Amino acid sequence: MDNLIFIAPYLPLGLAILSGISLLLLQVFLPLKQRGWLTYVALIEAALLILASSLSFLLKGRVSSLPAELQPQAMANYQFFSNIALFFYLLLAVALLATILISAVYLEREKLVYGEYYALLFFATSGMMVLVSANDLMTLFIGLEIMSMSVYALVGYRRENPWSNEGLFKYFLLGALASALLLYGIALTYGTTGTVSLREIQNFYLSQPIGPLGSMGLILILTGLGFKVAAVPFHSWSPDAYQGAPLPITGFMATAVKAAAFALLLKILGEGFLVVRSYWLEIVMVLSALTMITGNVLAFVQQNIKRMLAYSSIAHTGYLLMGLSALNLQNDNQIRSAILYYLFIYVVSSLGVFTALAQLSGQGEKYQRFEDYAGLGKRHPFSALVLTLLMFSFIGIPPLGGFFAKYYLFSEALRQGQGLLVAFAIFNSILSIAYYLRLVVVMYFQPDARSEETRQSTPVTVSMALALSAFCTLWAGFAPVNFLGVIPGLSPLVEWLHIAAIF
Amino acid sequence: MSAYLLNLIIFLPLAVGLLLLALPSKLGLHRQIALGTAVLTLLGSLAIWQASNPEASGLQLVTRMAWIPFLGIDYHIGIDGISLFLVVLTSLFTLLAMLYSWSLDQQPGRFFALLLILESGLLGTVLAANLFLFYVFWELMLLPMFFLIGIWGGAQRIKAVLKFVIYTMAGSLVFLLSILYLGTQYQAQTGQWSFEIAVLTQLQLPPTPMVDLLFLGFALAFLIKVPVFPLHTWLPDTYCEAPPVVTFMLSGVMAKMGVYGLLRITLPLFPDSLARLGPVLSLLTIAGIIYGAILALGQVEIKRLLAYSSISHLGLIALGVFTWNLSSIEGVVYHMVSHAVATGGLFLMAGVLENHYGTTRIDQLGGIAARAPLYAVLFMLLTFASIGVPGLNGFVGEFLILLGVSSASAGLTLLAALTLILSAAYMLWLTQRFLFGPEAQPEHAPLRLPVLQLAAIAPLCLLAIIMGLYTLPFTQHISPAVQNLIQNNQGPVQVMLPEGYFNPTPSPVEKPVHG
């Protein structure tokens, strides 16, 4: 047991990498007909990943029970495994699990070859796990690249499809450019500070001015990360990549990849460069405002739901950037926990939306336009209900999770004196009502466009994923919440996030 | 025991409504269950009326529990003489709406379930004593409305419902921003969070232009809901496209929530801003009164005419609110109920007409009184109630409001009193055109009031008479609550118009008495 404590922090990451390799190998040895088993293997491995993350966290709490002379070494092993990293591990593992669940049905329907698909998913996840637990810029960059390479391949997975190829090409070119900029920024920062460790960079800037080279490095890093989170004006790849990617992968990008990219931003801005806040604050504020308004306005005019979701995801990036702009020098945990909470809600709701779409879009994803969903409330009552719930959550109608996420984030940003930006965000939320409601209007208020088609039943896995997403969205609205003391055992998520936000 | 009643009437309809939505429609008992729930809720609210003490000041039957402790958000509900009426009104109207729409053919189960959820949202809004909770219920009542109009509405329903929802949500989000801002101000001053309405009214805000902005932020959502000119543009489309029962709920109860919000939240929070901006707002309400009435004169369709008349009447109520003195607020509370009774009833009558003839265009109707005397009598009764004929309920409220306004400004009173003349003009002209005169559709079967629809309309007519003749049971609850509201919130007793603003001859200034 004691030995396990020493290796426990490496368990989740190790498991993710091993899972990827094992899936890759299995694919070689399994005949084509039996590759359906890969799905089950992948599902089990994703579930194990969640367990492993929880286990390592539990073991971390037992470090103090070790003999005193062993404790320092154990603590050193756990250094990268902060609470915030655990939060992201779990979030990523859940997103991975949901993506595999969606993919199982999807891949069968689209007749896409199995095999490397799941392996790539696991490799992407392991990259993200490196990224969210990295404490220096180099490790961080490596994690980012592992993630990006796998995701590029997944975006172009529908090889026969021209949209997929276009999306991949744009994503790859701009992603490579972003990586180059980021690397250049890291190099300049290293040149200024003489270190790549985030903590040491912070210490360096505490005593020394940032200087022209250092600020150049900061701006380049911000630009590179702007590409990764799809902040305007670095967003142009995202709608095409979202549209081209297979729907489960679109979901994966909108959730896991986005969460990881934000973890990265939170690390760099909230840790390494927090002391030079005055240098990046205005940049982030402008980025945030631009991202919100562009995302919302362009989402409004889309006819294609996938693209609408891409732009809506950009809009959410804008709100999250506003949260980053409220990071302050006191290193307040409230704002971090608000950001994490928002990410959590955003991820679980988006997963539900993409699950539903992956199922409803039909063979070859031919139903992507709003009008294709007319009368869905009659044809697929459950899917339509969950979609409606999630759209209302995105709009921010209480007591759904989306409302509380917005409420919490906005109130924290207000408290940090970002009044104007919050007012702007509210204005943007008003804009967003129209396009989210549009889906609901189409589903319930318009006559069934495809009533003559035979109704296809929803597979159980999909229904389960949908129910889970809806449940999380509802639960998260009440979880912050010791709801009248009536529901025991709902430990307040947010108070937990407060702890998680402590580095 | 009685404190649980409040929780019960809020959450019983919600729970049953959600349950009914989940039940398969083959079961076929939806309407009966929903009606039973509505009856129970009405009984509950009548029991609350019995249990509440008319003499007591402040909130009664309070339930208060921590809800989101680290943000200082409590689940806090209670009732007083003002909310009491809206509670009874809401539960009564929901029941009547169900009676009226009993024989609906399109998905009746869902319709009834949504009505129950709507009731829950409305009751929660009225009873909430915490701003956050208020907001939650405020949004909750919008959702069923969205589906009620969107699924069961007329041909142009989608356009109408989107306009309505985006309009109101825009107001709500600004309201949310204002709540957040006020909350953070409080947090900055005291170091803790609180969203209690009673606590926040004690907050001293620095007298900056920001306060007036905040006042407007708090007012916007309510002004849209009422609606006050020029924020009324969603109303005619929505009222006409929604099914008659939904319009009945919209005009009867939902519009009152806007007034209630102003009364309960906005004005107590910002008495100084009311003093500064009150005159402007009062002028806007006057504009709404006259504008609505003139447009009502020009309408060729009954529903649209009633919609514009609603704008006009609600303008008068809003004027009473902004005048903010004892008599005017008492009048406002009274008139909220009587306007709901009269206009709501008229919308139902128009619905009956539409059902029967397939149109509510005035030029295609005529001479109904000759063949459907009962319909004509009820319609005339409600018309008289609506235009404020003494002896019926409309008169009491209008009189009290005008009395209150007159102690503030004679000019405003004169302008506001125009509503009496104008409403008599358009309503009587309307009845003359479509109830009397030559018969327009003699080949059509004579208009009959179906029993259940009659059962929905008759209580309204009865109420119109009772509330006109015997006001004591109502006013004995209203007066102490209004006194309490006004005394606790040191607002200006009068709207401070510049001297001679409306009166060319300045009134004599009181000279200080020298001992």
Interface residues (C-beta under 8 A of the other chain):
Chain A: F392 I395 G396 I397 P398 P399 F403 Y407 Y408 F410 S411 L414 R415 G419 V422 A423 I426 S429 I430 I433 A434 L437 V440 V441 Y444 F445 Q446 P480 V481 N482 F483 L484 G485 P492 V494 E495
Chain B: M65 A66 W67 I68 P69 F70 L71 Y75 Y135 V136 E139 L140 L142 L143 F146 F147 G150 I151 R157 I158 V161 L162 V165 I166 M169 A170 L173 V174 L176 L177 L180 Y181 G183 T184 Q187 A188
